Amino acid sequence: MKIAICDDEQVMMEHICELVKQYRPDYMVELYGCGEALLEDAQLYDLIFLDIEMPSINGMEVAENLRKMQYSGEIIFLTGYMEYIQEAFKVRAFRYLQKPIVERQLEEALCSAEEQIRKRYLYLDTGHKKSVKLQDIIYIEAIHNRSYIMTKKEEIEIRIPMKNLCAKLPKEDFVQTHKSYIVALQAIWKIEGNEIVLQDICPRIPLSRGKMKEVKQAYLTYVSRHSICV
């Protein structure tokens, strides 16, 4: 897991980093002394510990910008004051830790955040540990005894049956359109006859007659849930 800590107090950042490394020595942790620098790299991280009281741009403004940038990771606020709690909910903050940081509370917040973050990944057993962000998956194609996961960054070839992959994916975000295809609902632009037209990508995905009703319903439910105009 990749974690960022953003605080204008170097001592505080190093203290939190030390605690995180104590609990999870294999995690990558990076420190940022200001919000502007964090915003440039934010999409690299699964979890951000974010101080609220910072000069130039405060933590609440940073969080608002993160959500505008479609940052989907977790945010844990750090502050010495409690009056920001209501604002923290508006930016979907995961936790609100009051300074001075209590070790037990930080450990509990970290463990809870991990549970949420794990739900956003597809974990593959391919002889070595590999995980793929669900939001990066566009579609999956099965050819013979192999499956090919097409993501925004790469194509991943694995020897895992389609039915096993389908069982691992959240039904509210993915749908099987054909015996050889699974599509991310967020990647669908429109349904045209017996094909799925994807956003910003050329291949059209086949839609079998037997799956048509299920796929259309899944897509309409997804659109409604995310308030997307079609």
C-alpha positions as a Markdown table, in Angstrom:
| # | Residue | x | y | z |
|---|---|---|---|---|
| 1 | Met | 0.0 | 0.0 | 0.0 |
| 2 | Lys | 1.2 | 3.5 | -0.8 |
| 3 | Ile | 0.6 | 6.2 | 1.9 |
| 4 | Ala | 1.2 | 10.0 | 1.8 |
| 5 | Ile | 1.5 | 12.2 | 4.9 |
| 6 | Cys | 1.0 | 15.9 | 4.4 |
| 7 | Asp | 1.7 | 18.3 | 7.3 |
| 8 | Asp | 3.7 | 21.5 | 7.6 |
| 9 | Glu | 5.2 | 20.2 | 10.9 |
| 10 | Gln | 8.2 | 18.0 | 10.0 |
| 11 | Val | 8.3 | 16.5 | 13.5 |
| 12 | Met | 4.7 | 15.5 | 13.3 |
| 13 | Met | 5.1 | 13.9 | 9.8 |
| 14 | Glu | 8.1 | 11.9 | 10.9 |
| 15 | His | 6.2 | 10.7 | 14.1 |
| 16 | Ile | 3.3 | 9.4 | 12.0 |
| 17 | Cys | 5.6 | 7.9 | 9.5 |
| 18 | Glu | 7.4 | 6.1 | 12.3 |
| 19 | Leu | 4.1 | 4.7 | 13.7 |
| 20 | Val | 2.9 | 3.5 | 10.3 |
| 21 | Lys | 6.2 | 1.8 | 9.6 |
| 22 | Gln | 6.0 | 0.2 | 13.0 |
| 23 | Tyr | 2.7 | -1.3 | 12.2 |
| 24 | Arg | 3.3 | -1.9 | 8.4 |
| 25 | Pro | 7.0 | -2.0 | 7.6 |
| 26 | Asp | 6.4 | -3.0 | 4.0 |
| 27 | Tyr | 4.2 | 0.0 | 3.1 |
| 28 | Met | 5.6 | 2.9 | 1.0 |
| 29 | Val | 5.3 | 6.2 | 2.9 |
| 30 | Glu | 6.1 | 9.6 | 1.4 |
| 31 | Leu | 6.1 | 13.0 | 3.2 |
| 32 | Tyr | 4.8 | 16.3 | 1.9 |
| 33 | Gly | 5.3 | 19.6 | 3.6 |
| 34 | Cys | 2.6 | 21.4 | 1.7 |
| 35 | Gly | -0.7 | 20.7 | 0.0 |
| 36 | Glu | 0.4 | 22.0 | -3.4 |
| 37 | Ala | 3.1 | 19.3 | -3.7 |
| 38 | Leu | 0.7 | 16.6 | -2.6 |
| 39 | Leu | -1.9 | 17.5 | -5.2 |
| 40 | Glu | 0.6 | 16.8 | -8.0 |
| 41 | Asp | 1.2 | 13.3 | -6.8 |
| 42 | Ala | -2.1 | 12.4 | -5.0 |
| 43 | Gln | -3.3 | 9.7 | -7.5 |
| 44 | Leu | -0.2 | 7.6 | -6.6 |
| 45 | Tyr | -1.5 | 7.0 | -3.0 |
| 46 | Asp | -4.2 | 4.7 | -1.5 |
| 47 | Leu | -4.3 | 6.6 | 1.8 |
| 48 | Ile | -3.5 | 10.2 | 2.7 |
| 49 | Phe | -2.9 | 11.5 | 6.2 |
| 50 | Leu | -3.7 | 15.2 | 5.9 |
| 51 | Asp | -3.2 | 18.1 | 8.3 |
| 52 | Ile | -5.9 | 20.8 | 8.2 |
| 53 | Glu | -4.0 | 23.8 | 9.6 |
| 54 | Met | -1.4 | 24.6 | 6.9 |
| 55 | Pro | -0.3 | 27.9 | 5.4 |
| 56 | Ser | -1.0 | 28.8 | 1.7 |
| 57 | Ile | -3.6 | 26.1 | 1.1 |
| 58 | Asn | -5.1 | 24.4 | 4.1 |
| 59 | Gly | -6.0 | 20.7 | 4.4 |
| 60 | Met | -9.7 | 21.1 | 3.8 |
| 61 | Glu | -9.0 | 23.0 | 0.5 |
| 62 | Val | -6.6 | 20.2 | -0.5 |
| 63 | Ala | -9.2 | 17.6 | 0.2 |
| 64 | Glu | -11.8 | 19.5 | -1.8 |
| 65 | Asn | -9.4 | 19.6 | -4.7 |
| 66 | Leu | -8.6 | 15.9 | -4.3 |
| 67 | Arg | -12.3 | 15.0 | -4.7 |
| 68 | Lys | -12.6 | 17.3 | -7.7 |
| 69 | Met | -9.7 | 15.4 | -9.3 |
| 70 | Gln | -11.7 | 12.2 | -8.7 |
| 71 | Tyr | -9.2 | 11.0 | -6.1 |
| 72 | Ser | -10.9 | 7.8 | -4.8 |
| 73 | Gly | -8.5 | 6.9 | -2.0 |
| 74 | Glu | -9.1 | 7.4 | 1.7 |
| 75 | Ile | -8.3 | 10.7 | 3.6 |
| 76 | Ile | -7.6 | 10.8 | 7.3 |
| 77 | Phe | -7.5 | 14.3 | 8.7 |
| 78 | Leu | -5.1 | 15.4 | 11.4 |
| 79 | Thr | -5.8 | 18.5 | 13.5 |
| 80 | Gly | -5.6 | 20.1 | 16.9 |
| 81 | Tyr | -9.1 | 21.5 | 16.6 |
| 82 | Met | -12.5 | 19.9 | 16.4 |
| 83 | Glu | -14.5 | 22.6 | 14.6 |
| 84 | Tyr | -13.7 | 21.1 | 11.2 |
| 85 | Ile | -15.6 | 17.8 | 11.7 |
| 86 | Gln | -18.7 | 18.8 | 9.7 |
| 87 | Glu | -16.6 | 20.0 | 6.8 |
| 88 | Ala | -14.6 | 16.8 | 6.9 |
| 89 | Phe | -17.8 | 14.8 | 6.1 |
| 90 | Lys | -18.4 | 16.9 | 3.0 |
| 91 | Val | -15.1 | 15.7 | 1.4 |
| 92 | Arg | -15.8 | 12.1 | 2.5 |
| 93 | Ala | -13.0 | 11.9 | 5.0 |
| 94 | Phe | -12.5 | 8.4 | 6.4 |
| 95 | Arg | -11.3 | 9.5 | 9.8 |
| 96 | Tyr | -10.6 | 12.6 | 11.9 |
| 97 | Leu | -7.7 | 12.3 | 14.3 |
| 98 | Gln | -7.1 | 14.9 | 16.9 |
| 99 | Lys | -3.5 | 16.0 | 17.7 |
| 100 | Pro | -1.6 | 15.0 | 19.7 |
| 101 | Ile | -2.0 | 11.7 | 17.9 |
| 102 | Val | -2.8 | 8.7 | 20.1 |
| 103 | Glu | -1.0 | 5.6 | 18.8 |
| 104 | Arg | -4.0 | 3.2 | 19.4 |
| 105 | Gln | -6.3 | 5.5 | 17.5 |
| 106 | Leu | -3.9 | 5.8 | 14.6 |
| 107 | Glu | -3.5 | 2.0 | 14.4 |
| 108 | Glu | -7.3 | 1.5 | 14.5 |
| 109 | Ala | -7.8 | 4.1 | 11.7 |
| 110 | Leu | -5.1 | 2.5 | 9.6 |
| 111 | Cys | -6.6 | -1.0 | 10.0 |
| 112 | Ser | -10.1 | 0.3 | 9.1 |
| 113 | Ala | -8.8 | 2.1 | 6.1 |
| 114 | Glu | -7.0 | -1.0 | 4.9 |
| 115 | Glu | -10.3 | -2.9 | 4.9 |
| 116 | Gln | -11.9 | -0.3 | 2.7 |
| 117 | Ile | -8.9 | 0.0 | 0.3 |
| 118 | Arg | -8.7 | -3.8 | -0.2 |
| 119 | Lys | -12.3 | -3.7 | -1.6 |
| 120 | Arg | -11.0 | -1.5 | -4.4 |
| 121 | Tyr | -8.5 | -4.1 | -5.7 |
| 122 | Leu | -8.6 | -7.3 | -7.6 |
| 123 | Tyr | -6.1 | -9.7 | -6.1 |
| 124 | Leu | -4.6 | -12.2 | -8.5 |
| 125 | Asp | -2.9 | -15.5 | -7.7 |
| 126 | Thr | -0.5 | -15.8 | -10.6 |
| 127 | Gly | 2.5 | -17.4 | -8.9 |
| 128 | His | 3.4 | -14.1 | -7.3 |
| 129 | Lys | 1.3 | -11.5 | -5.6 |
| 130 | Lys | -0.3 | -9.0 | -8.0 |
| 131 | Ser | -3.2 | -6.6 | -7.4 |
| 132 | Val | -5.1 | -4.4 | -9.9 |
| 133 | Lys | -7.1 | -1.3 | -9.0 |
| 134 | Leu | -10.8 | -2.1 | -9.9 |
| 135 | Gln | -11.2 | 1.5 | -11.3 |
| 136 | Asp | -8.4 | 0.9 | -13.8 |
| 137 | Ile | -10.0 | -2.2 | -15.3 |
| 138 | Ile | -11.8 | -1.5 | -18.6 |
| 139 | Tyr | -12.7 | -5.1 | -19.7 |
| 140 | Ile | -11.6 | -8.7 | -19.4 |
| 141 | Glu | -11.5 | -11.1 | -22.3 |
| 142 | Ala | -11.2 | -14.9 | -22.2 |
| 143 | Ile | -9.3 | -16.6 | -25.0 |
| 144 | His | -9.0 | -20.4 | -24.7 |
| 145 | Asn | -7.6 | -21.1 | -21.2 |
| 146 | Arg | -6.3 | -17.6 | -20.6 |
| 147 | Ser | -7.9 | -14.3 | -19.5 |
| 148 | Tyr | -6.7 | -10.9 | -20.5 |
| 149 | Ile | -7.4 | -7.9 | -18.2 |
| 150 | Met | -7.3 | -4.7 | -20.1 |
| 151 | Thr | -6.6 | -1.7 | -17.9 |
| 152 | Lys | -5.9 | 2.0 | -18.4 |
| 153 | Lys | -2.2 | 1.2 | -18.1 |
| 154 | Glu | -1.5 | -2.3 | -19.3 |
| 155 | Glu | -2.8 | -5.6 | -20.5 |
| 156 | Ile | -2.4 | -8.4 | -18.0 |
| 157 | Glu | -2.4 | -12.1 | -19.1 |
| 158 | Ile | -3.4 | -14.6 | -16.5 |
| 159 | Arg | -4.4 | -18.3 | -16.3 |
| 160 | Ile | -7.6 | -17.8 | -14.2 |
| 161 | Pro | -10.9 | -19.0 | -15.6 |
| 162 | Met | -13.5 | -16.3 | -16.5 |
| 163 | Lys | -16.0 | -17.6 | -13.9 |
| 164 | Asn | -13.4 | -17.3 | -11.1 |
| 165 | Leu | -12.7 | -13.7 | -12.1 |
| 166 | Cys | -16.4 | -12.8 | -12.3 |
| 167 | Ala | -16.9 | -14.1 | -8.8 |
| 168 | Lys | -14.1 | -11.8 | -7.5 |
| 169 | Leu | -15.5 | -8.6 | -9.1 |
| 170 | Pro | -18.2 | -6.4 | -7.4 |
| 171 | Lys | -21.5 | -6.9 | -9.3 |
| 172 | Glu | -22.4 | -3.3 | -8.9 |
| 173 | Asp | -19.4 | -2.2 | -11.0 |
| 174 | Phe | -18.9 | -5.0 | -13.5 |
| 175 | Val | -21.1 | -7.1 | -15.8 |
| 176 | Gln | -20.6 | -10.1 | -17.9 |
| 177 | Thr | -21.8 | -9.3 | -21.5 |
| 178 | His | -20.8 | -12.5 | -23.2 |
| 179 | Lys | -19.3 | -15.9 | -22.2 |
| 180 | Ser | -15.9 | -14.4 | -23.1 |
| 181 | Tyr | -16.2 | -10.8 | -21.8 |
| 182 | Ile | -16.6 | -8.9 | -18.6 |
| 183 | Val | -16.9 | -5.1 | -18.8 |
| 184 | Ala | -16.5 | -2.3 | -16.2 |
| 185 | Leu | -19.8 | -0.4 | -16.1 |
| 186 | Gln | -17.9 | 2.9 | -15.8 |
| 187 | Ala | -16.2 | 2.2 | -19.1 |
| 188 | Ile | -19.5 | 1.9 | -21.1 |
| 189 | Trp | -20.4 | 4.8 | -23.4 |
| 190 | Lys | -23.5 | 3.2 | -24.8 |
| 191 | Ile | -25.2 | 0.0 | -25.8 |
| 192 | Glu | -25.8 | -0.3 | -29.5 |
| 193 | Gly | -27.6 | -3.4 | -30.7 |
| 194 | Asn | -25.6 | -6.5 | -29.8 |
| 195 | Glu | -22.5 | -4.5 | -29.0 |
| 196 | Ile | -21.1 | -2.5 | -26.1 |
| 197 | Val | -19.4 | 0.8 | -27.1 |
| 198 | Leu | -16.7 | 1.8 | -24.7 |
| 199 | Gln | -15.5 | 5.3 | -23.8 |
| 200 | Asp | -12.2 | 6.4 | -25.3 |
| 201 | Ile | -11.2 | 2.9 | -26.6 |
| 202 | Cys | -11.7 | 1.3 | -30.0 |
| 203 | Pro | -12.8 | -2.3 | -29.5 |
| 204 | Arg | -16.5 | -3.0 | -29.4 |
| 205 | Ile | -17.5 | -5.6 | -26.9 |
| 206 | Pro | -20.0 | -8.3 | -28.0 |
| 207 | Leu | -23.3 | -8.5 | -26.1 |
| 208 | Ser | -25.0 | -11.8 | -26.3 |
| 209 | Arg | -28.8 | -12.0 | -26.6 |
| 210 | Gly | -29.2 | -14.0 | -23.4 |
| 211 | Lys | -27.2 | -11.3 | -21.5 |
| 212 | Met | -28.9 | -8.2 | -23.0 |
| 213 | Lys | -31.6 | -7.6 | -20.4 |
| 214 | Glu | -29.2 | -8.2 | -17.5 |
| 215 | Val | -26.6 | -5.9 | -19.0 |
| 216 | Lys | -29.0 | -3.1 | -19.7 |
| 217 | Gln | -30.5 | -3.3 | -16.2 |
| 218 | Ala | -27.0 | -3.3 | -14.6 |
| 219 | Tyr | -25.9 | -0.3 | -16.7 |
| 220 | Leu | -29.1 | 1.7 | -15.9 |
| 221 | Thr | -28.7 | 0.9 | -12.2 |
| 222 | Tyr | -25.0 | 2.1 | -12.3 |
| 223 | Val | -26.0 | 5.3 | -14.2 |
| 224 | Ser | -28.7 | 6.0 | -11.6 |
| 225 | Arg | -26.4 | 5.3 | -8.7 |
| 226 | His | -23.7 | 7.6 | -10.0 |
| 227 | Ser | -26.0 | 10.3 | -11.4 |
| 228 | Ile | -24.6 | 10.1 | -14.9 |
| 229 | Cys | -26.5 | 11.7 | -17.7 |
| 230 | Val | -26.9 | 9.5 | -20.8 |
